[in-house]
Amino acid sequence: MHDADVAVTIDADNQHKPQDIKRLIDALMTRESDIVIGSRFLNHGNSVPAMRRVFNRIANIITFFLAGIMLTDSQSGLKAFSRKALETIKMSANGFEFSSEIIREAHYYQLSITEVPVSVVYTPYSLSKGQNLSTGLTTVFRLIIRTLMR
């Protein structure tokens, strides 16, 4: 961790805008949250493809049942973490279940989560990444197994 007070993750598919990172860090500090998630669905100016909306809603519901927290964008690739969150969360996921596992861990350790609106840009490259039915089913299976093993 190198004594960082804040860490930010951003997916490498160029879907999120790096200038939104400041918005997440500001929310982390001013709202005294442990985790801030950049939500594509709180920015009504975003044009999110219909299938992405459907997959995300399904993921939000599954995450709610496994973690007890309902969010608008549980699968966001843009997140900021406080030092407390970095030192507390124990991650074991290395696939798409990473996002839901963070939320489950936050609930387990009673860490606060805030969502802020962020911009999103979809390109043919970013649309080729992410969830489809096969990866979605694999992700759900892995999340259930990890939840049961907790």
Backbone bond lengths (Angstrom), bond angles and torsions (degrees), N, CA, C in turn:
res aa  C-N    CA-C-N  psi(-1)  N-CA   C-N-CA  omega(-1)  CA-C   N-CA-C  phi
1 M - - - 1.436 - - 1.530 110.34 -
2 H 1.291 119.35 -23.76 1.465 123.79 176.36 1.523 113.73 56.98
3 D 1.316 117.21 38.85 1.459 123.58 176.38 1.528 114.22 60.39
4 A 1.318 117.48 29.27 1.459 120.90 177.59 1.519 110.32 -76.50
5 D 1.313 116.55 142.44 1.458 121.28 174.38 1.518 111.51 -89.56
6 V 1.330 116.55 -20.98 1.457 123.02 -178.67 1.524 108.49 -142.50
7 A 1.329 115.73 141.79 1.465 121.13 171.11 1.516 107.30 -131.37
8 V 1.320 115.96 144.46 1.455 122.04 179.93 1.516 108.46 -124.86
9 T 1.335 115.73 137.59 1.462 120.50 172.06 1.518 108.28 -112.28
10 I 1.319 115.72 142.70 1.458 121.72 176.86 1.522 107.54 -142.91
11 D 1.331 116.52 130.02 1.459 120.30 178.82 1.525 110.38 -63.13
12 A 1.312 116.22 152.77 1.461 121.92 -174.71 1.525 113.49 -91.48
13 D 1.333 118.02 13.65 1.465 119.67 -177.88 1.529 113.57 -92.12
14 N 1.326 117.11 8.28 1.469 123.88 178.98 1.531 113.78 63.00
15 Q 1.324 116.30 20.95 1.456 121.11 179.06 1.528 110.85 -75.81
16 H 1.329 115.87 -36.42 1.460 121.15 -178.75 1.522 110.50 -97.62
17 K 1.326 114.63 152.40 1.462 120.38 -179.43 1.525 109.17 -95.79
18 P 1.329 118.14 125.82 1.472 120.65 -179.70 1.532 113.36 -56.81
19 Q 1.342 118.35 -27.96 1.467 119.12 179.45 1.529 112.31 -65.63
20 D 1.340 119.08 -16.31 1.466 121.49 176.31 1.531 112.45 -75.70
21 I 1.314 117.19 -13.75 1.472 120.42 -179.91 1.525 110.75 -57.77
22 K 1.311 117.21 -40.62 1.472 120.63 179.46 1.527 110.73 -59.10
23 R 1.321 116.94 -40.97 1.469 120.85 178.76 1.536 110.91 -59.65
24 L 1.327 117.21 -40.30 1.462 120.97 179.17 1.530 111.08 -67.32
25 I 1.323 115.88 -44.86 1.465 119.47 -179.35 1.528 110.67 -65.34
26 D 1.331 116.88 -41.26 1.466 119.94 177.15 1.530 110.42 -59.04
27 A 1.329 117.58 -44.52 1.467 121.00 179.07 1.518 111.20 -65.38
28 L 1.319 116.64 -36.26 1.462 120.76 178.81 1.525 109.82 -61.18
29 M 1.310 116.35 -40.93 1.464 121.23 -177.14 1.532 112.69 -80.72
30 T 1.320 117.73 -46.44 1.466 119.88 -173.99 1.523 112.77 -76.82
31 R 1.317 117.46 -31.55 1.467 120.19 -179.31 1.516 111.70 -95.00
32 E 1.310 115.26 -2.31 1.462 121.79 -179.15 1.521 111.58 51.49
33 S 1.328 115.66 44.25 1.456 122.05 176.39 1.516 109.74 -87.41
34 D 1.312 115.05 159.22 1.458 120.18 175.52 1.530 110.95 -88.88
35 I 1.337 115.28 -33.14 1.464 121.38 179.67 1.520 108.00 -137.76
36 V 1.334 116.11 135.88 1.460 120.85 173.89 1.523 107.14 -122.00
37 I 1.329 114.41 128.98 1.460 121.18 -179.25 1.511 108.78 -111.23
38 G 1.328 116.33 130.71 1.459 121.16 175.91 1.519 109.46 -80.09
39 S 1.315 117.03 115.66 1.461 121.28 -177.00 1.518 111.91 -98.67
40 R 1.321 115.22 123.23 1.465 121.92 175.07 1.521 111.18 -69.25
41 F 1.346 116.14 -21.83 1.455 120.68 -171.96 1.524 113.43 -95.73
42 L 1.324 117.81 -5.85 1.462 120.97 174.26 1.521 111.46 -89.85
43 N 1.327 117.48 -15.68 1.468 122.55 176.31 1.525 106.87 -96.46
44 H 1.323 115.73 101.83 1.458 120.03 -174.39 1.525 113.15 -71.79
45 G 1.324 117.14 -5.85 1.454 121.14 175.70 1.521 112.65 -81.75
46 N 1.334 116.77 -10.89 1.466 120.69 -179.56 1.525 110.50 -76.84
47 S 1.303 115.02 142.60 1.459 121.09 174.79 1.531 106.84 -107.97
48 V 1.326 115.42 96.16 1.459 121.01 -177.87 1.527 108.26 -96.72
49 P 1.337 117.72 125.16 1.471 120.00 -179.98 1.533 111.72 -55.16
50 A 1.322 115.40 146.93 1.464 121.90 -175.10 1.527 112.57 -54.97
51 M 1.319 118.15 -45.01 1.471 119.98 -178.38 1.529 111.12 -65.00
52 R 1.320 118.03 -34.71 1.463 120.97 176.07 1.523 110.33 -64.33
53 R 1.318 116.43 -39.96 1.468 120.40 177.59 1.528 110.68 -62.63
54 V 1.324 116.48 -44.67 1.465 121.11 -179.19 1.523 110.50 -63.11
55 F 1.338 116.85 -51.39 1.469 120.06 -179.69 1.525 111.25 -59.98
56 N 1.343 116.42 -38.71 1.457 119.06 -179.18 1.514 111.41 -68.07
57 R 1.314 118.09 -41.06 1.472 119.91 178.26 1.517 111.21 -61.78
58 I 1.326 115.62 -41.81 1.471 119.22 177.48 1.528 109.67 -61.94
59 A 1.322 116.73 -45.22 1.474 120.75 179.20 1.522 111.06 -62.79
60 N 1.328 117.52 -38.80 1.470 120.75 178.07 1.525 110.95 -61.98
61 I 1.317 116.94 -41.41 1.468 121.12 -179.73 1.522 110.53 -68.18
62 I 1.320 117.31 -44.25 1.468 120.79 178.45 1.524 109.74 -62.54
63 T 1.324 116.63 -44.31 1.466 120.68 178.37 1.519 110.30 -60.77
64 F 1.330 116.99 -40.86 1.468 120.15 177.68 1.528 111.10 -59.51
65 F 1.326 117.65 -45.11 1.465 120.13 -179.01 1.527 112.35 -67.50
66 L 1.315 117.24 -31.31 1.466 120.48 -179.22 1.525 112.98 -88.15
67 A 1.335 116.79 -28.32 1.463 119.82 -173.81 1.520 114.04 -117.34
68 G 1.319 117.58 -18.29 1.457 119.76 179.63 1.518 114.76 79.83
69 I 1.323 117.65 14.37 1.463 121.64 -180.00 1.524 108.14 -127.88
70 M 1.334 116.65 125.56 1.466 120.91 177.36 1.526 108.68 -98.54
71 L 1.312 114.71 125.38 1.457 122.01 178.99 1.520 109.38 -125.02
72 T 1.332 116.19 164.69 1.462 119.73 176.49 1.521 112.08 -84.61
73 D 1.345 117.49 -21.62 1.468 120.48 -176.49 1.525 110.31 -147.38
74 S 1.318 115.59 69.42 1.469 120.32 -177.40 1.524 112.98 -64.52
75 Q 1.323 117.41 -19.01 1.462 120.67 -176.04 1.525 113.17 -104.62
76 S 1.304 116.63 15.63 1.463 120.50 -179.11 1.524 111.44 -57.71
77 G 1.313 114.82 141.19 1.459 120.13 177.43 1.514 113.15 -93.24
78 L 1.328 117.21 9.33 1.459 121.40 -179.04 1.529 108.65 -124.70
79 K 1.338 116.01 110.92 1.460 121.61 -176.20 1.522 110.22 -140.61
80 A 1.339 115.16 150.03 1.464 121.49 174.16 1.527 107.80 -123.76
81 F 1.329 115.54 142.03 1.459 122.09 -176.29 1.524 110.58 -126.97
82 S 1.319 115.96 136.49 1.462 121.00 173.82 1.530 108.95 -77.10
83 R 1.305 115.63 167.24 1.466 120.57 175.83 1.537 109.97 -57.28
84 K 1.341 116.22 -43.03 1.466 120.35 179.70 1.528 110.53 -57.61
85 A 1.326 117.84 -46.04 1.465 120.93 178.75 1.525 111.24 -63.27
86 L 1.329 116.51 -42.34 1.460 120.52 -179.52 1.526 111.92 -62.20
87 E 1.318 115.37 -37.75 1.460 119.67 -178.78 1.527 112.92 -81.20
88 T 1.325 117.78 -17.84 1.455 121.90 -173.09 1.519 113.76 -98.41
89 I 1.317 116.96 -45.58 1.468 121.18 -173.12 1.529 110.42 -68.27
90 K 1.325 114.12 132.71 1.468 121.99 177.43 1.524 107.68 -110.01
91 M 1.316 116.83 107.94 1.462 121.22 -176.48 1.519 111.31 -99.38
92 S 1.323 115.44 140.14 1.458 120.06 173.41 1.521 111.35 -128.55
93 A 1.320 117.15 -8.57 1.466 121.29 -177.80 1.520 111.04 -78.60
94 N 1.328 115.12 147.45 1.453 119.47 174.53 1.529 111.23 -134.89
95 G 1.320 116.40 17.24 1.455 121.33 178.83 1.509 110.44 -128.96
96 F 1.320 116.25 -156.97 1.454 121.16 -177.68 1.530 112.90 -63.27
97 E 1.322 117.66 -18.68 1.463 119.82 179.72 1.529 112.47 -72.24
98 F 1.314 116.84 -7.11 1.462 123.30 178.74 1.531 112.03 -49.94
99 S 1.333 116.87 -47.82 1.473 120.69 -176.12 1.521 111.75 -63.32
100 S 1.318 117.06 -46.16 1.471 120.14 179.40 1.517 111.52 -69.34
101 E 1.322 117.68 -33.93 1.461 120.15 179.40 1.534 111.16 -66.24
102 I 1.311 117.31 -36.37 1.467 120.45 176.18 1.521 109.77 -59.20
103 I 1.316 116.27 -44.82 1.461 120.99 -178.53 1.525 110.46 -66.83
104 R 1.316 117.27 -41.48 1.467 120.57 177.32 1.523 110.63 -61.94
105 E 1.310 117.60 -43.52 1.465 121.84 178.53 1.530 110.90 -64.58
106 A 1.327 116.42 -40.69 1.465 120.14 178.68 1.525 110.22 -60.61
107 H 1.315 116.75 -42.83 1.466 120.32 178.17 1.529 110.64 -64.73
108 Y 1.311 116.31 -44.94 1.467 121.47 -178.39 1.536 111.06 -59.22
109 Y 1.327 116.46 -42.42 1.470 121.42 -177.78 1.532 112.75 -93.98
110 Q 1.325 117.24 8.22 1.463 123.34 177.99 1.531 112.66 57.05
111 L 1.306 115.30 44.43 1.460 121.59 175.18 1.526 108.56 -89.77
112 S 1.316 116.11 145.67 1.462 119.46 -179.13 1.530 110.42 -86.50
113 I 1.336 114.59 143.31 1.461 122.03 179.08 1.521 108.61 -124.79
114 T 1.323 115.26 134.61 1.464 122.43 175.11 1.519 107.69 -125.02
115 E 1.318 116.50 143.31 1.459 120.85 173.09 1.527 108.52 -109.99
116 V 1.317 116.43 141.90 1.464 122.07 174.78 1.526 108.62 -129.27
117 P 1.332 117.16 148.79 1.466 119.38 179.09 1.522 111.43 -69.65
118 V 1.328 115.28 138.91 1.464 121.29 175.81 1.522 108.93 -135.91
119 S 1.312 115.02 160.42 1.459 121.54 177.04 1.518 109.59 -83.34
120 V 1.314 115.32 156.92 1.456 120.35 177.56 1.523 108.39 -143.63
121 V 1.321 114.96 144.72 1.459 121.46 179.13 1.517 107.75 -128.00
122 Y 1.310 116.11 121.82 1.466 120.06 177.33 1.516 109.63 -100.90
123 T 1.311 114.39 129.81 1.457 122.28 176.66 1.530 106.70 -124.49
124 P 1.317 118.07 167.76 1.468 118.33 175.58 1.536 111.83 -54.84
125 Y 1.341 116.54 -36.53 1.466 119.68 179.03 1.526 111.46 -66.40
126 S 1.347 117.84 -49.03 1.460 119.36 -178.21 1.528 111.03 -66.48
127 L 1.321 117.38 -32.50 1.469 119.99 177.97 1.528 112.43 -70.61
128 S 1.334 116.20 -22.66 1.473 118.73 178.81 1.525 111.71 -79.33
129 K 1.324 117.38 -11.48 1.470 122.69 -179.76 1.525 109.11 -98.67
130 G 1.306 115.30 164.83 1.456 119.20 171.76 1.501 114.14 96.11
131 Q 1.318 114.17 -155.80 1.455 121.48 -169.08 1.524 113.49 -77.15
132 N 1.310 114.13 142.99 1.453 123.67 164.70 1.526 105.07 -140.61
133 L 1.301 118.71 -179.72 1.465 120.50 -174.88 1.524 111.89 -59.45
134 S 1.317 117.50 -43.69 1.464 121.25 -178.34 1.530 112.11 -63.85
135 T 1.340 117.02 -50.64 1.466 118.79 179.87 1.520 110.75 -67.90
136 G 1.322 117.01 -31.13 1.461 120.59 177.52 1.518 112.05 -62.95
137 L 1.316 116.57 -45.90 1.467 120.44 179.17 1.529 111.58 -65.91
138 T 1.322 116.38 -41.05 1.469 120.37 177.15 1.517 110.93 -62.57
139 T 1.323 116.22 -42.02 1.460 121.51 179.52 1.529 110.76 -62.26
140 V 1.322 117.03 -46.80 1.470 120.88 179.64 1.528 110.12 -60.67
141 F 1.307 117.48 -45.01 1.464 121.12 179.11 1.526 110.81 -58.62
142 R 1.317 117.35 -47.45 1.466 121.18 179.92 1.524 111.93 -62.83
143 L 1.337 116.75 -40.34 1.464 120.50 178.75 1.524 111.44 -63.90
144 I 1.309 117.14 -42.43 1.465 120.50 179.71 1.527 109.94 -63.46
145 I 1.320 116.69 -45.50 1.473 120.58 179.01 1.526 110.62 -60.11
146 R 1.326 117.21 -47.28 1.482 120.44 -179.66 1.523 111.26 -64.43
147 T 1.318 117.14 -36.96 1.460 120.37 179.02 1.525 110.36 -66.67
148 L 1.320 116.75 -42.82 1.463 120.37 178.99 1.527 112.11 -66.69
149 M 1.325 117.07 -30.82 1.464 121.50 -179.47 1.521 111.88 -79.25
150 R 1.302 118.93 -15.11 1.461 123.77 -176.23 1.489 110.97 -63.33
